[in-house]
């Protein structure tokens, strides 16, 4: 596991790089009206080909997000970043608050006392709350996302209880090895993502967007670069954070396909290696030499939206994360809808 000074140095360098792009949010932001609720469920059983269904690695995730400028009142707004303003442009700022839980398991769930080698993914749970801000620049075709997350890895996440209860209710095999999970550790992290239209819109049904992002902190440290392609009937990606509109000139009914490809350079991952303070106490945590530090990711799916409601389904594929591991696939079902003015 990388030493603490190396991690802190890496975090400092990323923050310095983003300083010229963004600055702290001020009370003079131009804010849109309306609040939205997003419910997202990830599971490795949500696969298009049933024969590939697995019960391993990132196996389940529940994410709830409330998008509302109510969260602008919280002092966490000072930790969030926005695109530096220009006199001739009006930007849209949308704040959000989220909670979520993620569950990770090895390939074999039937062993109570797992052998140390060959290495497998350790049992781990992650529970978090987050505050975010999305800045959109409709004229320049840009979007900046910043997010502060406070969470915990370990038994306090409740992952063992959730998976065991779900498997019992569905009459699945019982996961036996949660006694070997990562010990409790704080997981404070900060995410920054920047997106822009790569080419002028040459067709009303095709959009090509470039993306770069980075995560720093106690959970994982990485940088990602990739593209997003949308094909179908959709509203401008850079008008606001949700893509849902009822204004004249916008589509009330949307249906389109998405394809995202990205390449990630990974420094560390506390889900695999254990947390910063207590990770060394778990003999099932993977040493740094076992990690794959360069990953490929593909996301594809479809979106259907009408007025102020949107349903989407996404398939995510990820290359091998550690030397003795396998590539992995999971799906996400997400529902976004307006819940207030």
Buried (B, 14 or more C-beta within 10 A) or exposed (E): BBEEEEBEEBBEEBBEEBEEBBEEBEEEBEEBEBBBBBEBBBBBBBBEEEEEBBBBBBBBBBBBBBBBBEBBEEEBBEBBBBBEBEEEEEBBBBBBBBBBBBBBBBEBBEEEEBEEEEBBBBBBBBBBEBBBBBBBBBEBBBBBBBBBBBBBBBBBBBBBEBBBEBBEEEEBEEBBBBEBBBBBBBBBBBBBBBBBBBEEEEEEEBBBBBBBBBBBBBBBBBBBBBBBBBBBEBBBBBBBBBBBBEEEEBBEEBEBEBEBBBEBEBBBBBBBBBBBEBBEEBEBBBEEEBBEEEBBBBBBBBBBBEBBEBBBBBBBBBBEBBEEBBEBBBBBBBEBBBBEE
